[in-house]
Amino acid sequence: MGDSVYKIIEVVGTSKTSWEDATKNAVKAAGLSVRDLRIAEITKLDTVIDKGEVVAFRARVSLSFKYDTDTKKKAKTKAK
């Protein structure tokens, strides 16, 4: 296995039903624009309260993805 480089981003997902759904929403949304997601780590959970009632669940999620080495090689080639 060769050396790898990973990037970590942070996103917040929301749901009206649960933290689990909030997490799934965060991962699903990030997956629309980021390829090859590898690990999701829930770093914070909280709720939105309105008039004494929980109205939304929020999950802050750190996501990692592997840099595409082929893309980096193509970028270097184009720059020359």
N, CA, C and O atoms as a DFTB+ gen file, in Angstrom:
320 C
 N C O
     1  1       0.839      -1.179       0.000
     2  2       0.000       0.000       0.000
     3  2       0.881       1.237       0.000
     4  3       1.793       1.355       0.817
     5  1       0.608       2.159      -0.917
     6  2       1.398       3.372      -1.002
     7  2       0.960       4.415       0.006
     8  3      -0.033       4.254       0.715
     9  1       1.733       5.490       0.046
    10  2       1.374       6.593       0.934
    11  2       0.088       7.248       0.452
    12  3      -0.160       7.332      -0.751
    13  1      -0.721       7.707       1.385
    14  2      -1.984       8.353       1.047
    15  2      -2.104       9.675       1.787
    16  3      -1.487       9.884       2.831
    17  1      -2.912      10.562       1.221
    18  2      -3.209      11.837       1.846
    19  2      -4.716      11.980       1.908
    20  3      -5.416      11.708       0.932
    21  1      -5.213      12.408       3.061
    22  2      -6.643      12.569       3.262
    23  2      -6.955      14.006       3.658
    24  3      -6.157      14.659       4.330
    25  1      -8.089      14.482       3.251
    26  2      -8.593      15.795       3.627
    27  2      -9.778      15.587       4.564
    28  3     -10.565      14.659       4.377
    29  1      -9.905      16.443       5.565
    30  2     -11.029      16.368       6.485
    31  2     -11.839      17.652       6.369
    32  3     -11.299      18.755       6.454
    33  1     -13.137      17.492       6.174
    34  2     -14.049      18.630       6.123
    35  2     -15.086      18.462       7.223
    36  3     -15.276      17.365       7.748
    37  1     -15.747      19.544       7.563
    38  2     -16.765      19.480       8.601
    39  2     -18.083      19.992       8.024
    40  3     -18.129      21.045       7.388
    41  1     -19.144      19.238       8.255
    42  2     -20.471      19.629       7.796
    43  2     -21.464      19.439       8.944
    44  3     -21.208      18.689       9.886
    45  1     -22.590      20.125       8.850
    46  2     -23.647      19.977       9.839
    47  2     -24.907      19.526       9.116
    48  3     -25.382      20.187       8.193
    49  1     -25.436      18.395       9.550
    50  2     -26.692      17.894       9.000
    51  2     -27.815      18.148       9.986
    52  3     -27.595      18.185      11.197
    53  1     -29.024      18.322       9.461
    54  2     -30.177      18.554      10.327
    55  2     -31.296      17.573       9.989
    56  3     -31.361      17.031       8.885
    57  1     -32.164      17.364      10.958
    58  2     -33.325      16.491      10.779
    59  2     -34.387      16.879      11.791
    60  3     -34.072      17.329      12.893
    61  1     -35.622      16.706      11.420
    62  2     -36.713      16.947      12.358
    63  2     -37.005      15.714      13.205
    64  3     -37.799      15.778      14.144
    65  1     -36.356      14.572      12.873
    66  2     -36.694      13.324      13.564
    67  2     -35.614      12.744      14.469
    68  3     -35.941      12.189      15.518
    69  1     -34.308      12.854      14.092
    70  2     -33.282      12.205      14.920
    71  2     -31.877      12.669      14.554
    72  3     -31.642      13.222      13.479
    73  1     -30.944      12.427      15.486
    74  2     -29.538      12.703      15.194
    75  2     -29.012      11.745      14.124
    76  3     -28.176      12.120      13.302
    77  1     -29.505      10.517      14.142
    78  2     -29.077       9.559      13.122
    79  2     -29.447      10.067      11.728
    80  3     -28.626      10.021      10.812
    81  1     -30.666      10.545      11.569
    82  2     -31.068      11.089      10.272
    83  2     -30.287      12.354       9.928
    84  3     -29.963      12.587       8.764
    85  1     -29.983      13.168      10.935
    86  2     -29.175      14.366      10.701
    87  2     -27.794      13.983      10.170
    88  3     -27.273      14.618       9.253
    89  1     -27.211      12.940      10.756
    90  2     -25.906      12.451      10.296
    91  2     -25.992      11.937       8.867
    92  3     -25.148      12.261       8.032
    93  1     -27.009      11.141       8.591
    94  2     -27.192      10.608       7.231
    95  2     -27.372      11.739       6.219
    96  3     -26.835      11.677       5.113
    97  1     -28.124      12.767       6.597
    98  2     -28.331      13.906       5.700
    99  2     -27.023      14.635       5.420
   100  3     -26.782      15.061       4.291
   101  1     -26.183      14.780       6.431
   102  2     -24.881      15.439       6.245
   103  2     -24.005      14.647       5.276
   104  3     -23.407      15.212       4.360
   105  1     -23.937      13.345       5.489
   106  2     -23.097      12.500       4.626
   107  2     -23.637      12.481       3.197
   108  3     -22.873      12.575       2.236
   109  1     -24.942      12.359       3.067
   110  2     -25.549      12.313       1.735
   111  2     -25.304      13.614       0.973
   112  3     -24.944      13.587      -0.203
   113  1     -25.498      14.742       1.637
   114  2     -25.287      16.043       0.985
   115  2     -23.828      16.227       0.584
   116  3     -23.545      16.680      -0.525
   117  1     -22.902      15.881       1.472
   118  2     -21.474      16.023       1.152
   119  2     -21.089      15.113      -0.008
   120  3     -20.268      15.481      -0.849
   121  1     -21.683      13.929      -0.048
   122  2     -21.376      12.978      -1.111
   123  2     -21.793      13.440      -2.497
   124  3     -21.329      12.890      -3.496
   125  1     -22.661      14.442      -2.576
   126  2     -23.064      14.973      -3.879
   127  2     -21.944      15.754      -4.557
   128  3     -21.907      15.855      -5.783
   129  1     -21.028      16.308      -3.760
   130  2     -19.955      17.102      -4.357
   131  2     -18.550      16.614      -4.010
   132  3     -17.573      17.089      -4.589
   133  1     -18.437      15.679      -3.077
   134  2     -17.121      15.150      -2.695
   135  2     -17.099      13.650      -2.989
   136  3     -17.967      12.898      -2.545
   137  1     -16.093      13.242      -3.744
   138  2     -15.977      11.822      -4.086
   139  2     -15.171      11.065      -3.047
   140  3     -14.329      11.634      -2.353
   141  1     -15.441       9.792      -2.956
   142  2     -14.634       8.860      -2.178
   143  2     -14.564       9.201      -0.685
   144  3     -13.492       9.181      -0.080
   145  1     -15.742       9.516      -0.098
   146  2     -15.783       9.730       1.352
   147  2     -15.361       8.447       2.041
   148  3     -15.741       7.358       1.608
   149  1     -14.580       8.559       3.108
   150  2     -14.040       7.375       3.775
   151  2     -14.570       7.175       5.188
   152  3     -15.043       6.091       5.529
   153  1     -14.493       8.218       6.009
   154  2     -14.827       8.096       7.433
   155  2     -15.717       9.273       7.825
   156  3     -15.491      10.405       7.398
   157  1     -16.723       8.991       8.638
   158  2     -17.559      10.041       9.216
   159  2     -17.440       9.946      10.735
   160  3     -17.699       8.896      11.321
   161  1     -17.048      11.042      11.359
   162  2     -16.936      11.087      12.812
   163  2     -17.883      12.162      13.333
   164  3     -17.758      13.333      12.974
   165  1     -18.813      11.772      14.165
   166  2     -19.737      12.729      14.745
   167  2     -19.002      13.454      15.869
   168  3     -18.586      12.836      16.849
   169  1     -18.847      14.763      15.719
   170  2     -18.072      15.523      16.689
   171  2     -18.935      16.304      17.668
   172  3     -18.467      16.701      18.734
   173  1     -20.202      16.525      17.306
   174  2     -21.083      17.264      18.215
   175  2     -22.535      16.994      17.844
   176  3     -22.886      16.932      16.665
   177  1     -23.363      16.838      18.849
   178  2     -24.800      16.696      18.654
   179  2     -25.487      17.811      19.427
   180  3     -25.116      18.108      20.563
   181  1     -26.491      18.429      18.808
   182  2     -27.286      19.400      19.539
   183  2     -28.702      19.417      18.979
   184  3     -29.010      18.760      17.984
   185  1     -29.547      20.184      19.644
   186  2     -30.934      20.290      19.204
   187  2     -31.331      21.755      19.115
   188  3     -30.748      22.622      19.767
   189  1     -32.321      22.001      18.301
   190  2     -32.918      23.322      18.205
   191  2     -34.212      23.267      19.004
   192  3     -35.029      22.364      18.821
   193  1     -34.391      24.248      19.897
   194  2     -35.561      24.272      20.765
   195  2     -36.383      25.517      20.441
   196  3     -35.844      26.618      20.331
   197  1     -37.677      25.333      20.292
   198  2     -38.592      26.438      20.049
   199  2     -39.767      26.311      21.013
   200  3     -40.483      25.310      21.002
   201  1     -39.957      27.319      21.833
   202  2     -41.051      27.343      22.807
   203  2     -41.038      26.108      23.707
   204  3     -42.082      25.535      24.018
   205  1     -39.834      25.712      24.118
   206  2     -39.690      24.589      25.028
   207  2     -39.766      23.214      24.388
   208  3     -39.699      22.208      25.094
   209  1     -39.904      23.146      23.078
   210  2     -39.999      21.870      22.359
   211  2     -38.811      21.687      21.420
   212  3     -38.351      22.639      20.790
   213  1     -38.323      20.457      21.335
   214  2     -37.267      20.135      20.375
   215  2     -37.890      20.120      18.981
   216  3     -38.828      19.368      18.716
   217  1     -37.357      20.958      18.095
   218  2     -37.909      21.043      16.742
   219  2     -36.940      20.526      15.675
   220  3     -37.339      20.295      14.534
   221  1     -35.667      20.343      16.043
   222  2     -34.699      19.823      15.074
   223  2     -33.496      19.241      15.797
   224  3     -33.125      19.680      16.886
   225  1     -32.904      18.253      15.169
   226  2     -31.675      17.618      15.645
   227  2     -30.564      18.007      14.680
   228  3     -30.762      18.029      13.465
   229  1     -29.383      18.317      15.236
   230  2     -28.242      18.670      14.396
   231  2     -27.046      17.801      14.759
   232  3     -26.783      17.526      15.930
   233  1     -26.333      17.380      13.727
   234  2     -25.121      16.582      13.927
   235  2     -23.974      17.243      13.179
   236  3     -24.039      17.427      11.963
   237  1     -22.921      17.600      13.912
   238  2     -21.698      18.112      13.288
   239  2     -20.830      16.904      12.988
   240  3     -20.518      16.115      13.880
   241  1     -20.442      16.764      11.727
   242  2     -19.752      15.559      11.276
   243  2     -18.458      15.934      10.567
   244  3     -18.454      16.754       9.648
   245  1     -17.364      15.326      11.003
   246  2     -16.090      15.451      10.290
   247  2     -16.017      14.304       9.290
   248  3     -16.155      13.136       9.655
   249  1     -15.801      14.648       8.040
   250  2     -15.736      13.646       6.970
   251  2     -14.352      13.655       6.351
   252  3     -13.769      14.717       6.132
   253  1     -13.829      12.478       6.071
   254  2     -12.531      12.428       5.399
   255  2     -12.693      11.784       4.029
   256  3     -13.526      10.903       3.818
   257  1     -11.865      12.258       3.113
   258  2     -11.811      11.661       1.783
   259  2     -10.372      11.647       1.317
   260  3      -9.562      12.486       1.712
   261  1     -10.074      10.692       0.481
   262  2      -8.714      10.494      -0.008
   263  2      -8.490      11.362      -1.243
   264  3      -9.323      11.403      -2.148
   265  1      -7.346      12.056      -1.265
   266  2      -6.995      12.809      -2.459
   267  2      -6.777      11.852      -3.615
   268  3      -6.173      10.792      -3.454
   269  1      -7.267      12.230      -4.769
   270  2      -7.122      11.432      -5.979
   271  2      -5.764      11.753      -6.593
   272  3      -5.571      12.831      -7.156
   273  1      -4.824      10.818      -6.484
   274  2      -3.467      11.082      -6.987
   275  2      -3.442      11.249      -8.493
   276  3      -2.593      11.977      -9.009
   277  1      -4.340      10.604      -9.212
   278  2      -4.397      10.785     -10.662
   279  2      -4.782      12.220     -11.006
   280  3      -4.249      12.795     -11.955
   281  1      -5.695      12.795     -10.247
   282  2      -6.105      14.177     -10.466
   283  2      -4.940      15.128     -10.218
   284  3      -4.746      16.090     -10.962
   285  1      -4.158      14.852      -9.161
   286  2      -3.002      15.710      -8.881
   287  2      -1.994      15.644     -10.029
   288  3      -1.419      16.663     -10.412
   289  1      -1.781      14.442     -10.578
   290  2      -0.846      14.302     -11.704
   291  2      -1.361      15.060     -12.915
   292  3      -0.579      15.699     -13.619
   293  1      -2.670      15.003     -13.171
   294  2      -3.240      15.722     -14.319
   295  2      -3.089      17.222     -14.131
   296  3      -2.792      17.938     -15.088
   297  1      -3.287      17.706     -12.916
   298  2      -3.159      19.140     -12.638
   299  2      -1.728      19.609     -12.877
   300  3      -1.514      20.692     -13.420
   301  1      -0.746      18.797     -12.474
   302  2       0.660      19.160     -12.682
   303  2       0.974      19.211     -14.183
   304  3       1.687      20.100     -14.650
   305  1       0.429      18.244     -14.925
   306  2       0.666      18.187     -16.362
   307  2       0.070      19.407     -17.056
   308  3       0.708      19.982     -17.937
   309  1      -1.142      19.812     -16.675
   310  2      -1.786      20.976     -17.268
   311  2      -1.040      22.266     -16.937
   312  3      -1.015      23.193     -17.747
   313  1      -0.436      22.331     -15.758
   314  2       0.249      23.547     -15.327
   315  2       1.546      23.778     -16.083
   316  3       2.017      24.912     -16.173
   317  1       2.122      22.726     -16.623
   318  2       3.412      22.866     -17.326
   319  2       3.281      23.454     -18.677
   320  3       4.280      23.627     -19.374
